[in-house]
Amino acid sequence: MTKIFNDPSEFAEEALAGFCDVHSDLVRQVPGGAVRRDRPAQPKVAVLAGGGSGHYPAFAGLIGTGFADGAVVGNIFTSPSAQQAYSVAKAAESGAGVVFTYGNYAGDVMNFGMASERLAAEGIAVENVLVTDDIASAPPSEADKRRGIAGDFTVFKIMGAAAENGASLAEVVRLGRKTNDRTRTIGSAFAGCTFPGADAPLFTLPDGQMGLGLGIHGEPGLFDTDLPSAKELGQELVFRLLTETPQEAGQRIAVILNGLGSTKHEELFVLWQTVAPLLRAAGYTLVLPEVGELVTSLDMAGVSLTVTWLDDELEQLWAAPADTPAYRRGNTPTTSGIQGIEEGTDVGIAVASFVSADSSRTYASACLAAVEAARESLHEAEERLGRLDAIAGDGDHGRGMVRGIDAAAAAASSAFAEGAGAGDVLIAAGDAWADKAGGTSGVLWGAGLRAWGEAIGNTAAPDPQKLAAGVTAFSDRIVQLGKAETGDKTMVDALLPFATTFGRLVAGGTRPDQAWKDAAQEATHAAEATADLLPLKGRARPLAEKSLGTPDPGATSLAMIFTVIGDHLTGTSALGANAATTKPVGAQS
């Protein structure tokens, strides 16, 4: 297990800072991640790899000539925020455009997508290349739903080499997507990984068992099987990959035998003695194969096998030189770059100036108290939420929610101290939540709170109808962004019942405090009922069967939060006119 740490919540930031100090000749730390030490002397496409921490050498270890121009680094197993992606892109962009490339996970797709929208609005050419190599996570007919795992390495390498050669943004993107289409990975796990500060791994396996089809975020395999010999394991991995040989594939392949964190090189070499002869016997030529730790999962015991079917243009880029802190191939040409901007340089975060009415300031105090109540509740539930998430996910939900609410509470308090009204307090909380929590829940809670704040504004304390409109705006934004529906086993399963019930009761004349309590009860029941559902979205989807009988952690945390914040948001001393005697919509005065 991970034993060297200070504050577990600061592990990822401290690890990145240490990495950047050790390799200061090649990289420099910037808000949200790291970029090459020097900017290119001439404009070139910036290839930016990204994802959560815990996968070293992916992603920061691959920054350098012939590989990535930068890496966007989130918390452990958590998507970086849109702000982080934007900040790294601004630091790395040199005039030829930016391409984000990352594994196909909901949080990454949302956060990198939002950053891309912001960059495009500023006139910066930007694209995204998703990696979908994990054949265990979806059938071939749904290849676009597959996860990205160790195939990241091949895709990033070929894109980086193309950009280094001066290829255009469109060409780099074409080559990245072509590589992804020709890449397949299958993995197996022998033991789970353990978060810093945690007293148990995210999953365990019975003695003598192996999980086949693992992810790289501490998820267990899709099914357990008896632990095979090295020869039997090699046969299983090769058979499964070759079953999915792409159409019109050639006979030259790039092969990666990847250790997940605590599987030793000697073990990998033993396994290679089965893998390589089987591939050669199938008629393949192995081009510059790699055996070692390239895309890891903290201290997970496990292995993955990746095959990329090459053609002439892909092989040339796969074989091209590269020089990064964690990976070197050949001799890269010496280039004269331009010294990078100093660390801490502003990357577009504006200083807020607040204007608000006195009654909105009063309600802002109630919003602050609500955020603090949510914070206390989430800290108490952190371990339980993590255990729920570890059943079929990566176990980071509790920690992510705590990071988000801590940042939200600090930002809301700061905004209030600077004169913010209720709307701006919620907006500040949402933006901080999204930035510091990252991941799917981070971006959804952040965007939802921002929409809620925009709906109630700062000109007056909201009346019950305006409060209901804020709840509806929160709900609508999350549904729009996450694209989940009732029954998908997500936070939406608790959110929609709450929003619908609260809006209906307020419109019918129910006192807002009672309406909130009734709606929170509906949300709690709905969250509990998700135990009977199979997940159709997010990281739990590939392990759907394992989640049966366990409620969705996102729905659970949402219902919990809405239960504890109601007294603060619906108190008659805080709400605007008619808080105590709400009239039905359409009733005569």
N, C-alpha and C positions, 0 to 999 in steps of 0.2 A: 504494500500500500504506500501511498505518498506520505512520506514522513518528515520532509524538510519544508517547513513553512512557518510563517509568523501568524498573521491574521488570515485564515482561509479565504475570506472574501476578497483579499488583496493579492492572492496568489498569482493570478494571471498578469496583473499589472507589474508586480515585482519581477516575475520571470521575464517579461518583455524588456523591462529596464535593464536587467542583468545581461540579457542576450545582446542588446544594443551596445552596452558598454564593452563587452568582450569583443564584439565585431565592429567597433567604431570605424575601422578602416574601410568597411564595405557598406554599412547601413547607418542610418540615423533615425531616432525615434521622433515621431510626429503625433499630434493628437489623433487617436484612433488606430495607431499601428506603427509601421516603419516603412521607409523608402530607401532607395539607394543613397549612398553617401553624397554623391554628386549628381547633379542634373545633366542630361545629355547636352553636348555642345550644339547639336542640331536637333530640330523637332523629331521625335519618334513616338510611335504608339506606346502608351503606358499600359502594360499588362499588370493588372492588380489582382492577385489571388486573395481569397478571403474566407473567413469562417471563424469558428470558435477556437479557443486555446485548447491545449491538451493533445495536439496531434504532431508535435515537433518530430522531424524538421518542417513539416507543413505547419504554418504557411510562411512565417517570417524567415525560416532557415533557407528558403528558396529565392530570396531577393539577391539579385546580382546579374552580371553580364550573361546574356544568353538564356536568362530565365525571367523571373518576375522583376518588375520595376518597383513594386511595393506590395505590402500585405496589410489587409484590414483585419484586425485581431480583436475578437470578442472575448467574453468571459469563457470559462471552461465549458465546452460543448454548447455554447450559446452563440447564436448569430450576432455579429456586430451590429450596432445601430446604424440607421441611415446617416446620422450626423458623423459617426466615425468613418463611414465609407466616403462621404462627401469630403471630409477633411483630408483623408489620405489621397484622394483623387486630386484635390487642389494642390497638394504638395508635390505630386508626381507628374502631373500633366505638363507637357512641354510644347504643345501646339499642334500635335498630330492626332489627338483624340485619346480616349480612355476606354479600356475594356475590362469590366469586372468578370472574373471567372471563379466559380464556386460550385459546391455540391448542391444537388437539387433538394433543398429543405425549405419548408414553408417560410420560416423566419428569414432566411437568407434571401429568398426570392422577394419578399416584401421589402426588406430593408435596403437591399441593393437596388431594387426597382425605384423606391422613393428617392434614393440618392441620385439615381440616373435622371429622374425627372427634374430634380433641382439643378443638376449640371447642365442638362439640355436647355433649361430655361435661361441659363447664363451664356448660351451659345457654344458650349463645349460638346464636341461630338463624343457620344458615349454609346457603348453596346454592352451586352451581357452574354456570356457563354456558360451554360449550365452543364454540369457533369452528371451523367446518369448511367454509370457503369455497373451498378450492383444488380446482378441477374437474380438474386434471391428475393429482392424487394418488390418485384412485380413481374407478371408474365410478359413475354415478348409483345403481345398485343397492346400492352400498356407501358411500353418502354419509357414514355415521357414521364411516368410517375416514379421511375426508379431513383434510388438514392445515389449520391456520388460518394465513392469511398476511395480506394487507393488508385483508381483510374485518374483521379485528380492530377497525380504526378505526371503522367504521360501527356495529358491535355495541356497542362501548364507549360511543360518543357517545350512542346512543339510550338505553342503560341509565342512563348518567349523568344525562341530561336528565330521565328519568322519576323517578329518585331525588331529584333537586333539586326536582321538583314535589311531593314528598311521597308518592309511590307506595309501597305496601307492598312487602315483600320478595317476596311471591308475584307481585305485578304486575310488578316490575322483572325478575324471572326470566322471566316469560311474554313480556314484550316483547323481552328479549334473545334468547330462543330463536326467537321469531317473526322477528326481524330476521335471525338467522343462517340460518334456513330460506329466506329470500328473497334471500340474498347469494351471488354467484358471483364468483370471481377467476381470472384466467389471467395468467401472467407469462412473461417471457423474459429471458435473460441474454446479455450480450456478452463478459463477462470475470468471472473469479472474484474473491473477496475474500481478503484476507490478514490473518491474526491478527497482533496486535502481537508483534514479536520473531521472527516467521516469515520465512524467506527466500524463500518461494514461495507463490503463491495456492493455495487449496484445490482448485481445478480450473482447467484451461486449455481454451481452444477454439482450433482451427486458425484461421488468418487467413481472414476472409471467412465465418465460421460463427457461428451463434447457437444457444443452447440454449433450447428451448421447454418450458415447464412447470417452471420453477425453484421452489425453496423459498426461505425467508428465513434459512437457517442455513448459507449457503455451499454448499448442495448444488447439483450441476450440474442442468441441465434433464433432462427425461425422454428427450429425443432431440435430436440436433443437426441443423441444417438450414442451407442457404445463407442468409447475411445478406440480408434483404430491404430494399427501400426503405421509407421511413417509411409511404408509402401502403399498400404490401403488408403491412407489419407491422400497421398499424391494421385493415386488412380481416380479417387472420387472427385477431386478438384479439377483435374484435367478433363475427365469425362464431361463434367457439367459445363465447362467452358466451351469445349469443342462442339457440344450439342447446339450451341448458339453461334456457330461460325457465321459471320456476315455473308450475304450474297456477294459474289464476285470477289471474294477475298483472295489475296495472293498467298504465297508460301513463305513469305518473310515476315517475322513477327518480333515485336518488342515484348519482353517478358519481365514482370516484376514479381518476385517472391518476397512478400513484405511481412515483417514482424510487427505485432501490434503494441509492443511495449516491454514485455518481460520474457518474450520467447527469444532465446539466445541464438546468436549467429550460428553456432555449431549445430543447433537443432535444424535451422533453416538449411544449412548445407547438407545435412542428412536427407531432408525432404527433397532438396534439389536433385539428389541422385536418383530419385524416381521421376520427378516432374520433367527434367530435361530429356532423358531418353524417350519418354512417352511422346513428347512433342516432336522430337526428331523422327521417331518411328511413324508419326502421322504425316511425315513429309515436309516438316517445317524447318526453316533455317532461323536460328535464334540470333537476333541482331543486338549486340551489346546488352545482354541481360543484366538485371540488377537484383541482388539479393542483400537484404538488410532492412533497417528501419527507415521507412520513407514517409509513411502516413500512419501515425500511431494513435493509440487511445489510452493515454495516461499509462497505467501499469498493467493493462490487460494482457493476459496470456492468450495468444492467438496468432493466426497467420492468414494471409490472403494471397491469392494468386490472380494476377492481372495479365491479360494478353491484349495487345493492340496489333491488328493486322495492318501492315505497312504497305505503301506503294512507293514509287520512286521519290515523290516530293516529301512524303512524310518521313521516310527513312533518312533523307538528307538532314532534315530538321532534328530528328531524334538523335542523330549522331553528331550534331553540331556542338562546338565547345560551350562550356558553361562554367562560371566561377561564382559560387555562392558560399555563405558560411558553412552550410551543411552538405554541399554537393559540388563536385568538380568533375569536369570531363574535358580532356584535351587542353589546349592552350588558347586562351581567349586573347584577342588583340588588345594592346594597350591603347586606351582612348583617353583623351583629355576632356574631362567634364567641367562643369561650372559648379563651384562650391554651393551646396544647398543653403536654403534660407535657415536662419537660426531657429533652434527649437523654441517653441512657445510663440512663434509668430502668429498673429491673428489670422484665422482662416474663415472669417465671415460671420462670427457670432456677434450680433448687434447688442448694444446696451439698451435696455428697455427704459421707457419713460411712461409713467402711469398717470392716468386721469380717471377719477372715479367719484361717484356720488357717495354721500355719507351713508345712506342706507345700504349701498352695495359694499361699502367697507365693513359695515356691521355683519352682513351676510358672509363676507370673506373670512371673518373670524370664525364663523360656524363651519365654513369649508375647511379651514385650517384644522379645527378640532376633529372634523370627520377624517381627514387624512391621517391625523395622529392616531385616531382610534383604529383605522385600518392598519397602520404600521404596527401597533401593539398586537393586534390579532394575528397578523402575518408572521411576526417573529415567534409567537407562541406555536404557530402551526407549521413552521418551516420544515421540521424533520418529517412530520406526517405527510405533508404535500410531496416531499421528495420521495418518500416510500411509495406513495401512490403512482408517481410518475415513473418510478423504476420498474414497475411491473411490465410495461410494454414500451417504455421510452428511455430517456437518458438520465432520469433522476434529478434533473436540474431545476424543476419547476419551483420548489420551495426556495432555493437559493436565489433564483432569478427574480421571483416576486419580492423577496426581501431587499435585494439590491435596488429594484425599481421603486419600492415604496420609500426606502430610505432616501434615495435621491429626490423623489417627489416631495417628501416632507421638508427636506432642506430647501429646495427651490421655492416651494410654496411659502415657507416662513420668510425667506429672503425677499420674495416679491411683496408679501404683505408688509414687511418692515419698510419697504420703499414706497408704499402708498398704493399698492394694487387693489383693485376692486375684486369682487367675487369671480368674475369671468377670467381676469388675468391671473388670479391665484391658481385656478384650475388649469389654465393653459400652461403656466410655468411648471406646475406639477406634472402635467402630461408630457411636456417636452423633455423634462429631466428624466422621467421614468423611461421613455423610449430610448434616450441616449445611454443611460447607465445600465439598464437591464438587458437591452438587446433581445434577441430571440423573437419568437412569434408573439408570446404574451406581452413582451415589452413594447413592441411596435403597436399592438392592438390596444393595450391599455393607454399608451401615450396618445395615440390618435383619437381614441374615444374621449379621453379627458379634455383634449384640445377642442373637440367638437362640442362637448358639453359647455365648456367655458365660453366659446363663441356664441352659443345659443342663449345663455343667460346674460351675457354682457356685463357692463360696469355702470350702467346709468341708474339702476335701482335694484333693490333686493327683489328677487323673483317672487311673483305670486305663485300659487299652486300650479296654475296652468303653464306658467313659464318654466317652473321646475320640471313638470312632466315633459315639456318640449325639450329641455336639456337632456333628460334621460333618453328620450327618443333619438336625439341627435347622437348621443353616445352609442346607442345600440345600432343605429343605421350606419354609422361610420365603421364600426367593427365588422358588421355583416358585409358591407361593401368592400372593405379591404381584405378581409380573410376569406370571403366567398364561401363560408360555411353555412349550412342550413340546419334546422332542427332535425335531430336524428343522426348527425354526423359524429356525435360524441366529442363535442368541443365545448368551450365556454358559452357558445351561443345557445346550447340547450338549457342553460340556466338564465341567460341574459334575456332572451325573447319572452319567456313567461313573466319575468319581472317587469320588463318595459310595458308589455301588453296589459298586464294586470294593473299596474300603477296608473297608466294613462286612462284606462277604462274607469277605474274607481274615482279618480280625481274628476274626470268629465261627468260622472254621475252624482257628484256632490259629496263624496266621502271625505272626511277630514284627511289632510295629507299625511299626518302621522299614522293614522290607522291604515290608510291606503298603502303606505310604505311597508308597514308590518305585514299586512296580508300579502303584498307582492313579494317580500323577502321570504315568506313561508313557501310561496309557490316556487320561488327559485331554488330553495333548499330541497324541496321534494323533487323537483326536476333534476337537480344535480345528483341526488341519490339514485334516481331512476336510470341515470346513464350507466350504471353497473350492468344493466341488461343489454346495452348496445355494443355494437362492433364499431371501432373508429374508422371513419372514411376519409379523414384528413390528418395531416401532421405525421410526426415520426412514429406514432403508435400504430399507424395503418398497416405496415408490413407485419406487425405482431398482433394482429387483431384478435385472434383466438385467445391469446394469453391475457388480454385485458378484460375478458368476460368475467363478471363478478366483482370488478373493481370500478368505482365511480371515476369519472374523468377529473383529473386534478384541476384543470382550468375552470370547469364548471363549479367544482367544489370551492375553490378559492374565491370565485366571483360571488357565489351565494353567501359565503362567509363575510366578505367585505361589505356587501350591501346590507347584510343584517346588522352590522355594528355601526354603520354611518348614518342610519336613518334618523336617530334621535337628534343628531346635530343638524341635519339638513332640513328637517321638517318642523323644528321647534317654532312655536308661535312668536317667540321673541325675535327670531331671525328672519322668517319669511315675510314677504310683503303683504299688502292688503288682502283681507279675506282668508288669511291662513287658517283661522279657527272655524269659519263658517263658509266653506266653499259652496258656491251655487252650482247646480248642474249646468253644463254648457247649454246655452240657449234659453236659460231661465230668465224671467223678467226681474229687473231690479225693483 
